[in-house]
Amino acid sequence: MELDFERCYRAVDSRDQRFDGCFYTAVRTTGIYCRPSCPAVTPKRQNVTFYPSAAAAQRGGFRACRRCRPDAAPGSPEWDVRADTVGRAMRLIGDGIVDREGVAGLATRLGYTERHLNRMLTTELGAGPLALARAQRAQTARILVETTDLGLAEIAFAAGFGSVRQFNDTMLEVYAQAPGKLRETRPAVRGEAGVINLRLAYRAPLHVAALLEFLGARTLPGVDELDGETYRRGMVLPHGSARVELRPRERWVFATLWLSDVRDLAPAVARCRRLLDLDADPDAVDGTLGADPGLAAVVRKEPGVRVPRAVDGFEMAVRAVVGQQVSVSGARTTLGRLIRGVRGDLGGGSSGSSGPSGPAPAPASNHQLTGFPSAESIAELPDSAFGMPAARRATIRALATAVADHRIDLEPTADRTETTARLLELPGIGPWTAGYVAMRAIGDPDVFLATDLAARRGAAALDLPDSAKALAAHAERWRPWRSYALVRLWRSA
């Protein structure tokens, strides 16, 4: 990845937070690397080197600044936009694939040899997959050191290190402090044992109300809930279950995690960031959309509107299928019945239910949030548990079976074109459903659903073309951010 020195230096000189996570500043006279917004005195030009990733800076022999904590910067928005191999690789590494399956597993998923993949990543990011995963391990370990009372040996293996010695050496190299020393300087740890509290950075502005309104209108009993400005949900992660509580605030989203296995910290954080679209670049998005006179007013009024995404691709696909041609409240009712069927709350297949009919009260219900049922469990349900027309039931069965058999990948690491094509092969799934899944589950920022009734109503409210064909043609000027434009049309409907 080529970095323009002058542009980067201007961003550092102005301490521009918008560039945090897009590149890193290494100062040769101090041996430290920082995020662009670091409050320290701007280094002299002749002493600065810019790197496209924290891993590249670490590989160059620099340690993380203790003041601005560059390793905790938002992720580069480039990885959400790019659908190529490098973009998919970065999303997979962020989800912990290298820790679980090694570089060989990463290469196999992407369809390349380890050697060629290493060459591609090193060319673009200045570091190969092992170095990128190592940087993530260091960040995960620091969070565990500073926010839990776990033993240091436990933290080493939970963060993905192969040995305690490797853990100690890496922490000393990256932070210039041994793990024990980091623990001595941490703030006092409060709260119940096993709970991890951390802050998730994002690029301002973030329109919190738009996010919470969207997610709150679609909460499901036993899966997620909204309590004021606190969003809670359950998740199923590679090593076990988890619960998360997210509280968006200025500059940060405060997160509290309950993990059944601390090895799931990195994927849990990645999925929370994905859900709230925290790695987006709102200035780039709003700059493009705001240039259209039809959207200019709503962009000025509500800057930083994000695309609510997903922690579970299969869940989002089922929501999309059930939501076809029904209201949001109707979809919630149907999905609630489906979930109760999986959990055995539909006694004898009757229409009655001993389970909750709506979101459980907070905060006690936090312990009851277990996440969405698996594809395998839904594929095995009896017909009576679905509570929907036979054709839609058949679609969900086909979808669940395809996901369970690994014929369809619905995670953000998937090949977007291939996944969309395979979805369209299933009975009952058309362009609207496939596009909705691509936008919210796979994270494609440039989806536009021109036939969507709410989008057309929103367009009419903004004096934009409201026929499907004319609206689709008009939306071409919103590339590559048509998903964000779609959310704004929905809000205007």
Salt bridges, closest charged atoms under 4 A:
GLU6 OE2 - ARG45 NH1 2.75
ASP16 OD2 - ARG18 NH2 2.54
ASP20 OD2 - ARG35 NH1 3.30
ASP71 OD2 - ARG142 NE 3.30
GLU78 OE2 - ARG82 NH1 2.75
ASP80 OD2 - ARG309 NH1 3.38
ASP84 OD2 - ARG82 NH2 2.67
ASP95 OD2 - ARG100 NH2 3.60
ASP95 OD2 - ARG271 NH2 2.94
ASP99 OD1 - ARG137 NE 2.55
GLU101 OE2 - ARG109 NH2 2.87
GLU124 OE1 - ARG82 NH1 2.95
GLU146 OE2 - ARG69 NH2 2.78
GLU146 OE1 - ARG142 NH1 2.99
ASP149 OD1 - ARG186 NH2 2.94
ASP169 OD2 - ARG165 NE 3.97
GLU173 OE1 - ARG134 NH2 2.74
GLU184 OE1 - LYS181 NZ 3.59
GLU213 OE1 - ARG491 NH1 3.07
ASP224 OD2 - ARG319 NH2 3.82
GLU225 OE2 - ARG232 NH1 3.43
ASP227 OD2 - ARG232 NH2 3.69
GLU229 OE1 - ARG249 NH1 3.97
GLU245 OE1 - ARG232 NE 2.75
GLU245 OE2 - ARG247 NH1 2.96
ASP261 OD2 - ARG263 NH2 2.79
ASP264 OD1 - HIS239 ND1 3.01
ASP277 OD1 - ARG309 NH1 3.44
ASP279 OD1 - ARG273 NH2 2.62
ASP283 OD2 - ARG18 NE 3.58
ASP286 OD1 - ARG488 NH2 3.36
ASP292 OD2 - HIS474 NE2 2.72
GLU302 OE2 - HIS207 NE2 3.85
GLU302 OE1 - ARG491 NE 2.88
GLU315 OE1 - ARG233 NH2 2.79
GLU315 OE2 - ARG319 NE 2.98
ASP383 OD1 - ARG393 NE 3.46
ASP383 OD1 - ARG397 NH2 2.69
ASP405 OD2 - ARG407 NH2 3.78
GLU411 OE1 - ARG274 NH2 3.81
GLU418 OE2 - ARG422 NH2 3.11
ASP446 OD2 - ARG479 NH1 2.70
ASP446 OD1 - ARG482 NE 3.00
GLU476 OE1 - ARG479 NE 2.85
GLU476 OE2 - ARG482 NH1 3.45
